[in-house]
Amino acid sequence: MFWSISNLFAFSSWSFSSYSSYRSFPQLQLQFSWYGFVIGLSTVVFFTLWRLFLIDYLETKKIKRLVSPLKLRLAAIKKKGRLAVLTEKKPEIDHALTSTQFNWLWLIVMLMAVGGARAWHLISDWPLYAQAPPITWLQTWQGGLGIWGAIIGGWLGILIWHKWQKIKLPRRVFTDAAALALPWGQGLGRLGNLINSELFGRPTSLPIGIYIPPAKRPLDWQEFEFFHPLFFYEAFFSLIFGAMLWLIWKKYRQLLPLGSYFYTGFYLLGYSTIRFSLDFLRYPQPWFGPLTLAQWVSALMVLVSLVLFSKLTISAPKISTVSIPSGDSN
């Protein structure tokens, strides 16, 4: 709860005050940002769902659920020094995950994801920042967070946290749980693009088109007023995809538990397909050949998903044997 409140506050309130001249370093002050609020809310949704999926996995596997280190110490004292849990069956204490450890996971992944998202935007849209003062590189409240950078940064954050905390649970358990939660956070976060009038598509005369102010339009699209709401398309398909993933998990989580590589692989395959397809509606920014940087990375992630599927681990269902009495059969 603490990280949820602080995360939402940080994204929605803190920013650098802007000056007409960037010769002097801006002063730090509080400014409310609706864009930051939506991004902060989307991260809270993501981390909350991520935590719930992990708790379900821990309880299913009879592993100690998220508790404080103090409770583990008290349990050790009560059980004469043995870390046991007050349940009918002794769980795998070596694989326990405390609430403090998850809070560190939250913090590290959030910082790495935001840093990766901003770095991705700077790399993919560097011409916009080549002549700008370095302070503009940090102005995330004006938009400019690349989802592929956030995913890569968040994954690196999991690796750093996992090695630092010496967690015995496999890393793939955490990535699978994150893959289940990501589409919901992405779908909500994309609505922030509406606030900043960004991530719109090509001009359109369809009723679904949205008005974009002249200052936000590319120079060669100044004569157009209405554009495809590309952010809405991605939000819609992300939420549909998230519901699909959740239904698969709900029905087959005994056969395909977290850590099987299925959810990570399916997420990479599904979202890569969505992003690759929708990028054809964006303002043409080819990176190599006719494709954008995001499309090339999406194609690479499809290959990664196929590799993960090749390592898919399926839990065999328990089969109970039934003795059949001897005798004549009809």
C-alpha positions as CSV (number, residue, x, y, z in Angstrom):
1,M,0.0,0.0,0.0
2,F,2.8,2.4,0.9
3,W,4.5,2.0,-2.5
4,S,1.1,2.3,-4.3
5,I,0.5,5.7,-2.7
6,S,4.0,7.0,-3.1
7,N,4.2,5.8,-6.7
8,L,1.0,7.5,-7.7
9,F,2.0,10.7,-5.9
10,A,5.5,10.8,-7.5
11,F,4.2,10.4,-11.0
12,S,1.3,12.8,-10.8
13,S,2.9,15.6,-8.7
14,W,6.6,16.0,-9.1
15,S,8.1,17.9,-12.1
16,F,10.6,20.5,-13.0
17,S,9.4,24.0,-13.5
18,S,10.0,25.3,-17.1
19,Y,11.8,28.4,-18.0
20,S,11.8,30.3,-21.3
21,S,15.5,30.0,-21.2
22,Y,17.3,26.8,-20.0
23,R,20.5,28.6,-19.2
24,S,19.8,28.3,-15.5
25,F,18.9,25.0,-13.9
26,P,15.2,24.8,-13.2
27,Q,13.9,24.8,-9.6
28,L,12.2,21.7,-8.3
29,Q,8.6,22.3,-7.4
30,L,5.2,20.5,-7.2
31,Q,3.0,20.5,-10.2
32,F,0.0,18.3,-10.8
33,S,0.1,16.4,-14.1
34,W,-2.9,14.5,-15.3
35,Y,-0.6,12.6,-17.7
36,G,1.6,11.6,-14.8
37,F,-1.5,10.6,-12.7
38,V,-2.7,8.2,-15.5
39,I,0.8,6.7,-15.8
40,G,1.1,6.4,-12.1
41,L,-2.3,4.8,-11.8
42,S,-1.4,2.3,-14.6
43,T,1.8,1.3,-12.7
44,V,-0.2,0.8,-9.5
45,V,-2.7,-1.4,-11.4
46,F,0.2,-3.4,-12.9
47,F,2.1,-4.0,-9.6
48,T,-1.1,-4.8,-7.7
49,L,-2.1,-7.5,-10.2
50,W,1.5,-8.7,-10.3
51,R,1.4,-9.2,-6.6
52,L,-1.9,-11.0,-6.6
53,F,-0.8,-13.4,-9.3
54,L,2.4,-14.2,-7.3
55,I,0.4,-14.7,-4.1
56,D,-1.9,-17.1,-5.9
57,Y,1.2,-19.1,-7.1
58,L,2.8,-19.2,-3.6
59,E,-0.4,-20.4,-2.0
60,T,-1.1,-23.0,-4.7
61,K,2.4,-24.4,-4.2
62,K,2.0,-24.3,-0.4
63,I,4.8,-21.8,-0.2
64,K,4.8,-19.1,2.5
65,R,2.9,-16.2,1.1
66,L,4.0,-12.5,1.3
67,V,4.6,-11.9,5.0
68,S,6.9,-9.6,7.0
69,P,10.4,-10.9,8.1
70,L,9.2,-10.4,11.7
71,K,6.5,-13.0,11.3
72,L,9.0,-15.4,9.9
73,R,11.2,-14.9,13.0
74,L,8.3,-15.3,15.4
75,A,7.4,-18.5,13.6
76,A,11.0,-19.7,14.0
77,I,10.9,-19.0,17.7
78,K,7.6,-20.7,18.2
79,K,8.8,-23.8,16.3
80,K,12.1,-23.9,18.3
81,G,14.2,-22.4,15.6
82,R,12.7,-24.1,12.7
83,L,11.2,-21.8,10.0
84,A,7.8,-23.5,9.8
85,V,4.5,-22.2,8.9
86,L,1.3,-22.6,10.9
87,T,-0.5,-24.6,8.3
88,E,-1.4,-28.2,7.9
89,K,1.4,-28.9,5.5
90,K,4.9,-27.5,5.8
91,P,5.6,-25.3,2.9
92,E,8.9,-24.8,1.2
93,I,10.3,-22.2,3.5
94,D,13.5,-21.8,1.4
95,H,11.2,-20.4,-1.3
96,A,9.4,-18.0,0.9
97,L,8.9,-14.4,-0.3
98,T,8.5,-11.7,2.2
99,S,6.6,-8.5,1.8
100,T,9.8,-6.5,2.2
101,Q,11.4,-8.4,-0.6
102,F,8.5,-7.7,-2.9
103,N,8.6,-4.0,-2.0
104,W,12.2,-3.9,-3.1
105,L,11.2,-5.7,-6.3
106,W,8.5,-3.0,-6.8
107,L,11.0,-0.1,-6.3
108,I,13.8,-1.5,-8.5
109,V,11.5,-2.7,-11.3
110,M,9.7,0.7,-11.3
111,L,12.9,2.7,-11.5
112,M,14.4,0.5,-14.2
113,A,11.2,0.5,-16.2
114,V,10.8,4.3,-16.2
115,G,14.5,4.7,-17.0
116,G,14.2,2.2,-19.8
117,A,11.0,3.7,-21.2
118,R,12.6,7.2,-21.3
119,A,15.8,5.9,-22.8
120,W,13.9,4.2,-25.5
121,H,12.0,7.4,-26.4
122,L,15.3,9.4,-26.6
123,I,16.9,6.8,-28.9
124,S,13.9,6.4,-31.2
125,D,13.1,10.1,-31.4
126,W,16.6,11.5,-31.0
127,P,16.2,14.2,-33.7
128,L,13.7,15.9,-31.5
129,Y,16.3,16.2,-28.7
130,A,19.6,16.6,-30.6
131,Q,19.5,20.4,-30.3
132,A,17.5,20.6,-27.1
133,P,19.1,21.2,-23.6
134,P,19.8,18.1,-21.7
135,I,17.3,19.0,-19.0
136,T,14.5,18.2,-21.5
137,W,15.6,14.6,-21.5
138,L,14.1,14.3,-18.0
139,Q,10.8,15.9,-18.8
140,T,8.7,12.7,-18.8
141,W,5.5,14.6,-17.8
142,Q,5.4,16.0,-21.3
143,G,5.2,12.4,-22.7
144,G,7.8,10.2,-24.2
145,L,7.8,6.8,-22.6
146,G,8.5,3.8,-24.8
147,I,6.8,0.6,-23.8
148,W,9.5,-1.7,-25.2
149,G,12.1,0.2,-23.2
150,A,9.9,-0.2,-20.1
151,I,9.6,-3.9,-20.7
152,I,13.4,-4.4,-21.2
153,G,14.2,-2.1,-18.2
154,G,11.7,-3.9,-16.0
155,W,13.1,-7.3,-17.0
156,L,16.6,-6.1,-16.1
157,G,15.2,-4.9,-12.8
158,I,13.9,-8.4,-12.0
159,L,17.4,-9.9,-12.8
160,I,19.1,-7.4,-10.5
161,W,16.6,-7.9,-7.7
162,H,16.6,-11.7,-8.0
163,K,20.4,-11.9,-7.8
164,W,20.7,-9.3,-5.0
165,Q,18.0,-10.9,-2.8
166,K,19.2,-14.4,-3.6
167,I,15.6,-15.6,-4.3
168,K,15.3,-19.3,-4.8
169,L,12.1,-19.1,-6.8
170,P,12.9,-19.2,-10.5
171,R,13.0,-15.8,-12.3
172,R,10.6,-17.1,-14.8
173,V,7.8,-17.3,-12.2
174,F,8.1,-13.5,-11.7
175,T,8.2,-12.8,-15.5
176,D,5.2,-15.0,-16.1
177,A,3.3,-13.2,-13.4
178,A,4.3,-9.8,-14.8
179,A,3.2,-10.9,-18.3
180,L,-0.3,-11.6,-16.9
181,A,-0.5,-8.1,-15.4
182,L,1.2,-6.0,-18.1
183,P,-1.6,-5.7,-20.6
184,W,-3.9,-4.2,-18.0
185,G,-1.3,-1.6,-17.0
186,Q,-0.5,-0.8,-20.7
187,G,-4.2,-0.5,-21.6
188,L,-4.8,2.1,-18.9
189,G,-1.5,3.9,-19.4
190,R,-2.2,4.5,-23.1
191,L,-5.1,6.8,-22.1
192,G,-2.4,9.2,-20.9
193,N,-1.5,9.8,-24.6
194,L,-4.9,11.4,-25.1
195,I,-4.0,14.1,-22.4
196,N,-0.8,15.0,-24.3
197,S,-2.3,14.6,-27.8
198,E,0.4,12.1,-28.7
199,L,0.7,8.7,-30.3
200,F,-2.0,9.5,-32.8
201,G,-2.1,7.8,-36.2
202,R,-2.5,8.9,-39.8
203,P,-5.2,11.4,-40.9
204,T,-8.6,10.0,-41.2
205,S,-12.2,11.2,-42.1
206,L,-13.8,8.4,-40.0
207,P,-16.1,9.4,-37.2
208,I,-13.6,7.8,-34.7
209,G,-11.0,10.4,-35.7
210,I,-9.7,12.8,-32.9
211,Y,-8.8,16.4,-33.2
212,I,-5.1,17.2,-32.8
213,P,-3.9,20.8,-32.2
214,P,-1.7,22.2,-34.9
215,A,1.3,22.4,-32.6
216,K,1.2,18.7,-32.1
217,R,0.9,17.8,-35.8
218,P,3.9,16.9,-38.0
219,L,4.8,19.6,-40.5
220,D,3.6,17.7,-43.5
221,W,0.3,17.0,-41.8
222,Q,-0.6,20.5,-40.9
223,E,-3.5,20.7,-43.3
224,F,-5.3,17.8,-41.5
225,E,-7.3,18.1,-38.3
226,F,-8.5,14.6,-37.4
227,F,-6.4,11.5,-36.9
228,H,-6.6,7.9,-36.0
229,P,-6.7,7.5,-32.1
230,L,-3.8,5.1,-32.2
231,F,-3.5,5.1,-28.5
232,F,-7.1,4.0,-28.1
233,Y,-6.6,1.1,-30.6
234,E,-3.6,-0.1,-28.6
235,A,-5.4,0.3,-25.2
236,F,-8.5,-1.6,-26.6
237,F,-6.4,-4.5,-28.0
238,S,-4.2,-4.6,-24.9
239,L,-7.2,-5.0,-22.6
240,I,-8.8,-7.6,-24.8
241,F,-5.4,-9.4,-24.9
242,G,-5.1,-9.1,-21.1
243,A,-8.6,-10.7,-20.6
244,M,-7.6,-13.5,-23.0
245,L,-4.4,-14.2,-21.0
246,W,-6.3,-14.1,-17.7
247,L,-8.9,-16.6,-19.0
248,I,-6.2,-19.0,-20.1
249,W,-4.5,-18.7,-16.7
250,K,-7.8,-19.1,-14.9
251,K,-8.7,-22.3,-16.7
252,Y,-5.3,-23.9,-17.2
253,R,-3.1,-22.7,-14.4
254,Q,-2.7,-26.2,-13.1
255,L,-1.5,-27.4,-16.4
256,L,0.4,-24.2,-17.3
257,P,1.5,-22.8,-13.9
258,L,3.6,-19.6,-13.5
259,G,7.2,-20.4,-14.4
260,S,6.2,-22.6,-17.4
261,Y,7.3,-19.8,-19.8
262,F,3.9,-19.9,-21.5
263,Y,2.6,-16.5,-20.3
264,T,5.8,-14.7,-21.0
265,G,6.0,-16.2,-24.4
266,F,2.4,-15.7,-25.2
267,Y,2.6,-12.0,-24.0
268,L,5.6,-11.3,-26.3
269,L,3.9,-13.0,-29.2
270,G,0.5,-11.2,-28.7
271,Y,1.8,-7.7,-27.9
272,S,4.4,-7.9,-30.6
273,T,1.7,-8.7,-33.1
274,I,-0.4,-5.8,-31.9
275,R,2.4,-3.3,-31.9
276,F,3.8,-4.4,-35.3
277,S,0.4,-4.1,-37.0
278,L,-0.6,-0.7,-35.4
279,D,2.7,0.9,-36.2
280,F,1.7,1.0,-39.9
281,L,-0.8,3.7,-38.9
282,R,1.8,5.9,-37.2
283,Y,3.6,8.8,-38.7
284,P,6.2,7.2,-41.0
285,Q,9.5,7.0,-39.1
286,P,11.4,4.1,-40.7
287,W,14.4,3.0,-38.8
288,F,15.8,0.4,-41.1
289,G,14.1,-0.3,-44.4
290,P,10.4,0.3,-44.4
291,L,9.9,-0.7,-40.7
292,T,10.2,1.4,-37.5
293,L,12.4,0.6,-34.6
294,A,9.4,-0.7,-32.6
295,Q,8.5,-3.0,-35.5
296,W,12.0,-4.5,-35.7
297,V,12.0,-5.1,-32.0
298,S,8.5,-6.6,-32.2
299,A,9.7,-9.0,-34.8
300,L,12.7,-9.9,-32.6
301,M,10.4,-10.5,-29.7
302,V,8.3,-12.9,-31.7
303,L,11.4,-15.0,-32.2
304,V,12.1,-14.8,-28.5
305,S,8.6,-16.0,-27.8
306,L,9.1,-19.0,-30.0
307,V,12.3,-19.8,-28.1
308,L,10.3,-19.6,-24.9
309,F,7.6,-21.9,-26.3
310,S,10.3,-24.4,-27.1
311,K,11.2,-24.5,-23.4
312,L,7.6,-24.8,-22.3
313,T,7.1,-26.8,-19.1
314,I,3.7,-28.4,-18.7
315,S,2.6,-29.9,-15.4
316,A,1.3,-33.4,-15.9
317,P,-2.1,-33.8,-14.2
318,K,-2.4,-36.1,-11.2
319,I,-3.9,-39.4,-12.2
320,S,-5.5,-41.5,-9.5
321,T,-5.6,-45.2,-9.9
322,V,-8.9,-47.0,-9.3
323,S,-9.0,-50.7,-8.5
324,I,-11.6,-52.7,-10.5
325,P,-13.0,-55.7,-8.8
326,S,-12.6,-59.0,-10.5
327,G,-15.5,-60.6,-12.1
328,D,-17.4,-61.0,-15.3
329,S,-17.9,-57.8,-17.3
330,N,-21.0,-57.2,-19.4
